[in-house]
Amino acid sequence: MSVSNSGKVLSIAKAPGVLKLFGEHAVVYGRKCVAFALDRYATAKIFKYKDSLISVLLKDKDQRFEIDKNLALAVQSLYDSNPESISFTFSDLSRQYNKFLMTGKHEIALDKDMFNEICAYGIIISQFMKRAENIFGISAEISSNIPERKGLASSASCFVAFAAALASICSKTLSDKEIIEIARHGEIIAHKNRNAGRIDTAASYFGGLVSYKAGRIAKYDISSLDILKYADLIVIDTGPKKSTAETVKHVRALYKNNKRSVENIFDNIESCARIGLRSLLHNNLDKFGAEMYRNQGMLARLGISTKNLDLAVDTCKANNAYGAKLSGGGGGGIAISFVSKKDSRNLVKAIEQKGFKSFKSSISKNGAREFIRRNHKTYS
């Protein structure tokens, strides 16, 4: 059983989960994606630890592992060896780590069961090393109340919280863009996709309403949105989901086999994103909701919706919801719906009658950038 860290906290960062409003999968192919930050959070706490090591405690999984400089460099070396994909194995990491150990540095016993976690957090650590930051000699305790493997960007939120907490103890100030990109490297390894995490890490870091397209991030003022005043956000759990890596692979194969047809679907998804975002910002909730339903139809055509997701969306539509759609990678997991407060109770009841669990949530106006507490300006 792992034991929580104790002692003086050097820094704390919180990062919200993320709901995709529009643009899943199409974003990978250069189209606009729009997302909200969710008021559920991952938290990273940084403590002092043994020299030359970083200890990572994933509190909810009861997993702890250590990373030294050589292990971080080994992960980075494998990560850089194939710029097109992420395909290295535990055996590859062990061999690469042993090569670096020839310098006589500290050796760590690698745990195969935590291979993915070691690589994801290791690549984030190596990004700080690239910036000549000595962040070793600390431990990180990471916890989250964001449900995993449901489409709420739980992994991205943990990586953003970790990167933000580490950035806050660096000797020099890192830009927002740098912190987001550092966190995204963890997402790339977690989902085995070089395009992963672009919207999730941005939305979790900035909070509120964010869009992403081809490297450009935009954050919008949501203080005057009617949807925050007159509608409830209902998150519906439709059951287990396929991994995002699996659904991305499915869409990639579909694209390869029928590029023209899939490009047309992507164009329609981007249209949903543009019109839906504009309608939301102009407080036209009916049109905003209609674009959510249209986006869901396009995702169904890509084959990433499921019978349960379709049923949940249809139930929302039949109970006067403004709009509803799957959110995230698809293949199961969550659907989201915005419904007027007067119709909210009836919708939740109807959802439960279909055998689904749901919870009412709200939008987090702030992201990790605002949820950082520094107990020391620098750490050495």
Stockholm file with secondary structure:
# STOCKHOLM 1.0

chainA/1-380         MSVSNSGKVLSIAKAPGVLKLFGEHAVVYGRKCVAFALDRYATAKIFKYKDSLISVLLKDKDQRFEIDKNLALAVQSLYDSNPESISFTFSDLSRQYNKFLMTGKHEIALDKDMFNEICAYGIIISQFMKRAENIFGISAEISSNIPERKGLASSASCFVAFAAALASICSKTLSDKEIIEIARHGEIIAHKNRNAGRIDTAASYFGGLVSYKAGRIAKYDISSLDILKYADLIVIDTGPKKSTAETVKHVRALYKNNKRSVENIFDNIESCARIGLRSLLHNNLDKFGAEMYRNQGMLARLGISTKNLDLAVDTCKANNAYGAKLSGGGGGGIAISFVSKKDSRNLVKAIEQKGFKSFKSSISKNGAREFIRRNHKTYS
#=GR chainA/1-380 SS CCCCCCSCEEEEEEEEEEEEEECTTGGGGTCCEEEEEEEEEEEEEEEECSTTEEEEEETTTTEEEEEEHHHHHHHHHHHHHCTTCCCCCHHHHHHHHHHHGGGCCCCCCCCGGGHHHHHHHHHHHHHHHHTTCCCCSEEEEEEECSCTTSSSCHHHHHHHHHHHHHHTTSSSCCCHHHHHHHHHHHHHHHHTCTTTTHHHHHHHHHCSEEEEETTEEEEECCTTCHHHHHEEEEEEECSCCCCHHHHHHHHHHHHHHCHHHHHHHHHHHHHHHHHHHHHHHTTCHHHHHHHHHHHHHHHHHTTCCCHHHHHHHHHHHHTTCSEEEECSSCSSSEEEEEEEHHHHHHHHHHHHHTTCEEEEECBCSCCTTTSEEESCSCCC
#=GC SS_cons         CCCCCCSCEEEEEEEEEEEEEECTTGGGGTCCEEEEEEEEEEEEEEEECSTTEEEEEETTTTEEEEEEHHHHHHHHHHHHHCTTCCCCCHHHHHHHHHHHGGGCCCCCCCCGGGHHHHHHHHHHHHHHHHTTCCCCSEEEEEEECSCTTSSSCHHHHHHHHHHHHHHTTSSSCCCHHHHHHHHHHHHHHHHTCTTTTHHHHHHHHHCSEEEEETTEEEEECCTTCHHHHHEEEEEEECSCCCCHHHHHHHHHHHHHHCHHHHHHHHHHHHHHHHHHHHHHHTTCHHHHHHHHHHHHHHHHHTTCCCHHHHHHHHHHHHTTCSEEEECSSCSSSEEEEEEEHHHHHHHHHHHHHTTCEEEEECBCSCCTTTSEEESCSCCC
//
